[in-house]
């Protein structure tokens, strides 16, 4: 299988996209960027401007606890986000996926204080995180923002409701300065979440894994009301 992949791609190295050793990351990013520009060209050749084209980045709300943290944040942004600036130049939008906030000092991530709101994985939650990411990525690229993923991994649906309502309110407050094309919540149903399996729940609906019955949570009703309110 690897030999066939090497032959088809013309590469002597095969890596999974989400497990890339640091030494291989520059080459992978270059390859992704070339593939994206080729895809944009192909879509526009077939559809003209009728189909908006862009890509989506997973973006953490990175904050500094002190001056040492500012250097860490700048380094992360340079390696994770700024490398895409040229690749998306001329696109119609850029998508962002945001779930959490990270606070850094000179030594790395600062754990959340006792009692602070966190998701089930222990990551910090701040309703302003989504708009912080939208502001940063829009400022970096100049492109309209499409929120392609946003949510919270928690079994506490009251926390999901509070986080969802606060996040959308913060995002709406900045619509005059940050063009937002749309918002997609992750996710409709509790899903199989990578290494966490079914233990990490993001859904607006729970799922009985035996009968596959779907049961809306209170957050599903809240989301419907929020959507209706922003449309009006």
N, C-alpha and C positions, 0 to 999 in steps of 0.2 A: 504493500500500500504506500509506504513512504517513497519507495523508488518511483512509483507511478506519479506521485505528487511532485517529486523533483523533476521528472521528465516533462510533465505538463506545464509546470510553472517556470521551467528553465532555471531553477534554483537548486543548489546542493544542500539547502537547509530548510527543514520544515518545522514550523512552530504553530501551536494553537494560539489563536489571537488573544485569549485572556490569560495565558500563562507564558510570559515572554521574559527570559533573562535580561538583565539590564544591558548587557553588552550587545544584545540583538535589537533593542528597542529603537535606535535610530533607523536601522534598515527597515524595520516593520512599519514605522511611521511614514517613511518615505514611500514604501509600497502602498500603504493605505491611501496616502495623498494622491499618488498617481492614479490609483483605481478610482478614487472619488472624482477626479477631474475627467477621467475617461467616461465615467457614468453620467456626469452632468452633460458632457458633450453629446452622448448618445441619446439621452432623454430630450434634449433641446433639438437635436436633429430630427427626432421623430415627432415631437409635440410642439415645438416652438416654445412660446411663453405660456402656453395653456396649462402646463403642469409645473407648479413651484418645485424647485429642487434645493436640497440642502442635506446636511448630515446632523447627527445628534451626538453631543458630548455628555459624559457623566461628570457632573460638577459638584464638588463639595463646597459648602460655605466655609471657606478657610479664613480664620481670624487670628490675630496676633495678641498674645497676652502681654507682651513687652517688646522692647526693641529687638531682642534676640529672636523672638517669634516672627517679627516682620521679615527678617532675612529668610527664615524657613518658608514662610508663605510665598515670598517672591520667587524662591528657588523652585517650589512646587509648581507655581503657576507657569513659570518659564518652561518647565519640562513637560507638564501635562496639558496645558491649554494654549499657550502662546505659539507652540510649534504648529498649530493648526491654522493660524491666521492667514497665511498665504494660500493654504489648500482650499479655504472657503471663500476666498475673494471672488466676488461676482455672483455668488449664490443668491437665492431668493430669500432664504431664512437660515437660521441655525437653531437646532433643537437642543434643549438642556434636560438632563435627568438629575433631579436633586432629591435627596432624602434626609440629609443630616448636616450638622455643623461640626467642624473640627477647630479647636483652639490650640495654638502652638506657642511654646516658649523655645528657647535656644536648644533644648534637649529633645524636642519633639512634641507629641500630642499631650495636652494637659487633661487629665481625667475630669469628668464632670463633677462638680461639687455634690456633696451628699444632699439628697432631696431635690436636685435639679431634674427637670423633665428629660427623660431619655427613652429611646426605643428598647425593644426587648434584647437587642444586642449591646446595649449600654452606651450607644452613641447619643451625643447631645441633640436636643430638639429646640428649634427657635422658629416661630412662625415667620420671622423676617428673613430666614435663610433663602427661601425661594427667590424673593425679590432681590436680595443681595447678589445671588448668582446671575439673575437676569440682567441686572445693572452692569455687572462686571463683564459678562460675555458680550453684551450689546456694545459696551464701550470698547472692548477689544476688537470686535469685528465690524461694527457699524451695521449689523444685520438685524432684521426683525427676529423676535424670539418666538419659538414654539416650544411650550413645555410638553415634552413627549413622555416624561415619567415624573411622578411626584406622589409621595405617600408616606406611610409609616408602618413599620413592622411591629405590631403590638397586638396582644390579646385584649387590651383595654380599649373598648370601642369609645368610651367617653373621652379618652385621650385622643383618639383618632378624630372624633368630631371637633374637639377644641383646636387641634392642630390644623385640620383642613379649613375650618372657618377662618382662623387667624391668618393662615398662609394666603388664602385667596383674597382676603381683605387687604393685606399688605401689597399683594401683586396689583390689585385693582387701583390702589392709591397712586401707583407710579405709571399708570397707562399713558399719561400725557407725555412722559419723558422716555419711556421704554415701550416701543411698539411690540405688543404681544398678539400673535396670530391665533393662538389657541392654547388649550390646557387639556391634558389627558391624565386622569388619575390612575395610579397603579395601586390596586387593580380591582376589577369588578368582583372577582371571586378569589378566595384563599387558594393559593397556588403551591406547586412544588418549588420551593425556593432554594435552588442550588444545594450546597452542603447541609442546609438546615432542614431539608425535606419539607414536611407539612407542619413543622413546629413553629415556623416564623410566618405569621399571618398578616397579610397586607390588604385583604379583600374587604369590599363593601358588603359582600355576602359570604356567609359561611357555607361549607360544603360537607355533607355527610359522605364520607369516603366509602360507605357500604352501599347506600341507596343512590348516591349522587344527587340527592335533593339539595337545592339551593335555598338558603334562608336569608333574606335581606336583614342587615344589621341596622340599628338606628342611624349610622353614618350614611347608609344608602338613601334614606329619606331626606337627611340633611343635605346631601350632595344634590339631590333633585331640586330641592328648594333653592339652594344657592345658584345652580345653573339657571333656573327660571328667573331669579332676581337679577342676575347679570345680563340676561337677554333683554329684559324689559327697559 
